[in-house]
């Protein structure tokens, strides 16, 4: 009886292993509230300015920065609108969920430029409610209510390069 049990156990472990997607290792441990906010800010910028996702980011627990290519220097009102949009999304208490798809499926929906060479065939899509979805292997909150309050602490605009740098932090609720 123990041999049957052992064989069944082995078969079950093999099936579970086959169903678990193999993803590339992640080389950095993010602070989940800040990393999830990065996703929300990216989508806010797309919606407000029609630009792409940030092309450079440094996301940390204490403060973070993201760079966006936009066609004009934003006004003070536009900076406030970014902050308001991000906080509006956070207050909606959206669930953060994951789905696994193939790279071929991802090509139809996402920009694949940042996918590292040699990435696994299976990729993970992270969705923040129905507000944002993108490929990501980082760590995130389960719900936006865990984030806190988003605050832009400073910004600069490089006219020559057309790059807006936003420096921001999260305040406790």
N, C-alpha and C positions, 0 to 999 in steps of 0.2 A: 504494500500500500504506500509506503514512503517513496518507492521508486516512481510510481505513477504521480504522486504529489510533486516530487522533485521535477519530473519531466514536464508536468503542467506548469509549474512555477517557472521553469527555464523557458518554455514556449511563451508564456505571458511576458516575461522580461524582454525576450527577443522582439515580440510584437510592439511593446511599448517603446523600445529603442528605435524600431523602424518608423514609428509614428512621430517621434520627437525630431523636429527639424534641427539640423546642424548649422549653426551660424558661426560667423567669424568671431574670434575673441575680441573683446572690447578693451582697449588699452587705458581707459581712464574711468575712474569712479565719479560720476556726477552727483551733485546735490539734486535729488529729484524735483523739488519745487522749482528751482531755477532752470533746470533742463526742460521741464514741461513748459515753463514760461517762454523759453526760447522758441518753442514750436508756435505758441500763441502769438508772440510778437512777429514772427515771420509771416504768418497768415494775415495779421493786422496790416502789415506793411504792403502786402500784395493787394489787399482790398482797398486800402486808403490811397496808395500811390501807384498801383499797377506795376510795381517793381518785382524783381525776383526775390527769393529767399536770401538771407544774409550770405555774403561771400566770405566773411571772416567773422569768427566769434570766439570769445573767451568767456566761458560761463563758470561762475564760482558761487559759493555760498554767500560771501560778503558783498560782492558787487560783480557786475558782468558788463560786457560790451559786445555790440554787434555792429557790423558795417553793412550798409545797403547802398546799392547804386541807384540813385534817383536823379531826375533831370533838373531839379532846382533846390535851392536852399529853402528848407521849410520855415514857415513863419512860427511865431510863438503859439498861435492858435492851432496850427497843424501838429506841433509837438504835444500840446495838451490833448488833441484829438486821439493821438496814438495812445497816450496814457489812459484816456477814458475808454477806448475800445478794448484794450487789453484787460483792464479791470472789469469791464462789463462782461467779458467772456469768463473771467475767473469767477465772478459772482453767480454765473448761471449754474454752477456746481455740475459741470459736465463730466461724464465718466471718461476715463482714458482707457482705451482698449487696444488689443494687439490682434493682428491676423498674419498668417504666413502664406506667401504666394511665391510663385516661381519668378525668376528674373524676366522671362518672356512676358508674363502677365504684368509685371511691374513696368516694363518698357512702354506699355500702352497708357499708363496712368501717371508716371513719375519721371522727373529728370534723373537720369542715371549717371550724370557726370561725376558725382562725388562717391559713387560706389567704388571701393578699392579694387585694384586689379587682383584677380584670384579670389574674389568674393564667392561665397557659397552659392549654389544654384537656388537655394531657398532664401528669401529675404523677408524681413519683418516690417509690416506696416503698422505705424502707431497712429491712432486716431484720437483726437480730442473732441469728443462728441461728434457732431456733424460740422464742426467749425474748421478743423484742419486734419489732414492725413498726409503722412510722408514716411519714407523709408528711414528706419532708425533702429539701432541696437542698444541705445542708451537706457538709463533708468528713469522712471517717471512716477508721478503720484498716481493714485488710483482714481482720484476725483479732483477737479480744479479747486474745490473748497479747501484743500490742503495747502494751497499755495501762499496765501497772504495777500498783501496789497503791493501792486507793481508801482514803482516810482522811477521816473527818469531823473537822474541826478545831474546830468550834464549832456551836452551834445556838441558836435562840431561838424562843419561841412567843408569839404575840400572841393572848391569850385573847379579846379583844374582836372581833378579825377572824377568829379561827380559822385563823391562818396559821403554819405551821412554816417557818422559814428554816434550811436546811442550808448550812453553809459547809464546803467540802471541797477536797482537793487529791489529786494523784496522786504517789506516791513511786516512784522507780525500782525495778525488780526486783532 
